[in-house]
């Protein structure tokens, strides 16, 4: 059985956002600790990020906007510092 998911599916978009955030963390620190959860739906991007690197709301919004190609999404961010 083969399963194919459309690249525009919210799960695929959420995976790309998460990957971009991990890439951002690695660009800021050599070996960061980072965990990302992304939930998309109903005009809201909910993100939970636990990281040893500081990632700003503006950086998150820029990534979400670039990947979704939407500027109207509300970005809800929970950032947890990790040592």
Secondary structure, DSSP 8 states (H G I E B T S, - for coil): ------TTSHHHHHHHHHHHHHHHHHHH-TT--EEEEEEEETTEEEEEEEESS---HHHHHHHHHHHHT-S--EEEEEEEE--
